[in-house]
Amino acid sequence: MKKGLYPGSFDPLTLGHLDVIERASELVDVLHIVIADNPKKKFSFTAEERVEMIKKSTAHIPNILISYTSDLVVRYADKHSIKVLFRGLRNIADYENEYMLYQFNKNLNPNVETVVLFPSSRNHFVSSSSIKELVYHDADISLYIPEQIIDMVIKKLSKLK
């Protein structure tokens, strides 16, 4: 059974994330979507809320498992016998960051291979931080967030104004 891993903070989940999830799920038998702790980020949503957003948005994808880790992603991969790590790459800034992560991950676990998926052209500029800014300014986010979670995202982020 071929397993893959798509990690991220998903704070909140965007259509760009969903695009990568849908395409990655077609390349493996089981796709682990892992909410990964990132000590550099201040999260707007709890891990439980992020799991809920992903579940609601991916109900149509039968071969996914959703979990959370506070450990390194490559350690999660090793514990679950996962050899393929999927990453989304939107722009040059992402490339530099992902390339650095790739080098660390390869040194930590040479058995895990990173596969980069580019988002579709309508999603290549979408980021979780831009969604937060749009909600802060009461702008429409329906083009960027799965419809199943729009109300949840607006309700939560509006409280943080």
N, C-alpha and C positions, 0 to 999 in steps of 0.2 A: 504494500500500500504506500503510495507516494503522498507524503505530507508536506505542507508548506506553512509558512508563518508570515503574517503581515502585522508588524507591531506599529504602534503609534500612541499618541496621547488622546487623539479623537476628542478634543475639547473646544467645540463640539465636532461631531461627525459631519463631514461635508459631502456634497455630491462628488467631489474629487476623490475622497476616500472611498466612497461607494463604487465609483468607477473602477478603481484599482481592485477592490474586493471582488467585484463581479468577474473581472477578467482573470485574476489570480485563481479564483475558485474553479475556473474551467481548466486550469493547468495541472491541478493536483486532485487526489482523491478526497483529501481532507485539508481544509484551510483553517489554521488556528489564527484567529484575530486576537491579538494580545494587547491589552491596554498596559502600556509600560510606564512605570514611574520615571519622571525626569526631574531631577533635583533643581534644574535650571528654570523650570516653569512654575508659575503660580496658576493653579487650575481654577476654573470657574465652576466646573461640575465635579461632583464626587465620582469615584470609580464606579459606584453602583449606578449612578445616573448615566454614565458613559456606556456601561454594559447595556442598560435599558435602551438607550438611543440606538445602539448597534443592533440589538435584538429586533426592535421595531422596524428598522430600516432594511434588515437582511432576511426577514421572514421568508422571502421567496427563494432563498439560496439554501438548498438542503444539506450541503456538505461543509458546513462551517461549525467551529467550536469557538466560543468567546470566553476569554479569561483575562486575568489581571496578573501582573508580576511586578514585584519591587526589585527583582534580581536583574542581572544582565540578560538581554534578549538571547544571546548565544548560549547562555547556561540553560535558559528555558528550552531552547531548541535541543540541546543535548539531553536534557531530562526526558523529553518527549520523542526522541529519535527523529528529529526533523532535520533535513539536510538542505532545504531551500528556504531562503529568507527573501521575501518580496519587499521592495521599497518603491515608493512613488517619487518621481523626479520631475519638478515643475520648471526649474530655472537654474541659472549658473550658481546662485547662492546655495541652492539645494545640492547641486553637484559637488561643490567643495565640501560641504558638511557630510554628505553621503560617502564620498570618497575617503574621508578621514575615518568615518565609522567602519567602512568596509575593511580598512587596514587593521584597525583595532580588533574587529570581529574575526578576521582571518588569523590574526596572531593568537587570539584566545581560543578559537575553535576552527582549525583548518578544514574540518569536515563539512562546515556549513558554507554553501555557495549563495551569493547575493545575486538576485535577478531584479533588474530595474524595469519598472513599467512606467511609461509616460502617460499622463492623463490625457483625455480627449481635449481637443482644442478649446471647447467651451468651458473646461475646468482647469486649465493650466495655470491660471492666476488666482484661483480660489484658495484661501487659507482660513484656518480657524480664527486667527487674530483679525482678519478683515471682516469676518462675520460678526465678531464682537463689536467692532467699530460701527458697522452698519446698524446693528440693534441699538447701540448707544445713541445714534442719531435718528432713530425711528425710521430707518429706510427698509425697503422691501428685501427680504432675504430668500424669497421663494425660488429664485433661480439657482441658489447655491446650497440649499439644505434639503435633504429628503423630506417629502411632504408629511410623512408619518411623525416627524419630530419638530416641525416648525413651531407649533404652539408651545411645546416644552422648552425649546431654545429661547424663544422670545420671553416667556414667563420668567425663566431663570435669569437671563441676562438683563432684563429690565429691572430686576430687583437690585442688581449690582451697580446701577447708575449712581 
